[in-house]
């Protein structure tokens, strides 16, 4: 589906654009992803809409087929990249899980802001971003994913999530479509 509208009270959630993540081998050029995120951040901030910057600082230790679920990041690895220009008005969330909602109080904060829609971006498409999108959908938010503002360490996982998962739980489009819808929202 394409971006049909942006609600009057929409928040931007930027997932895991931190030093330890953007330095990984990624399916798409990280500079392009960061540029799209910067465009969205500037537009949301200009309109006084909520901006949530998420970083991951570890996770549950549960076993899986690949070994450890989450490597423990270094202090520097959890720092948000400077391209985000994090400011006083931004809501910062540190998570120890894939979803930005798990154990962070994010849902309560968004509800206090009367947010009804989320635009979600970041890394990784099939992990932190997908988990946040799933949680948001299940909590009743309208969700939009800016597809050129996300990437993954695994190109096939990215493609699967974009073509099979997101269309069932979110609207998707490019940054320019989100910005166009944002320009006409009231």
Buried (B, 14 or more C-beta within 10 A) or exposed (E): EEBEBBBEBBBBBBBBBBBBBBEEEBBBEBEEBBBBBBBBBEBBBEEEBBBBBBBBBBBEEEEEEEEEBBEEBEEEBBBBBEBBEBEEEBBEBBBEBBBBBBEBEBBEBBEEBEBBBBBBBBBBBBBBBBBBBBBBBEBEBBBBBBBBBBBBBBEEBBBBBBEEBBEEBBBBBBBEBBBEBBEEBE
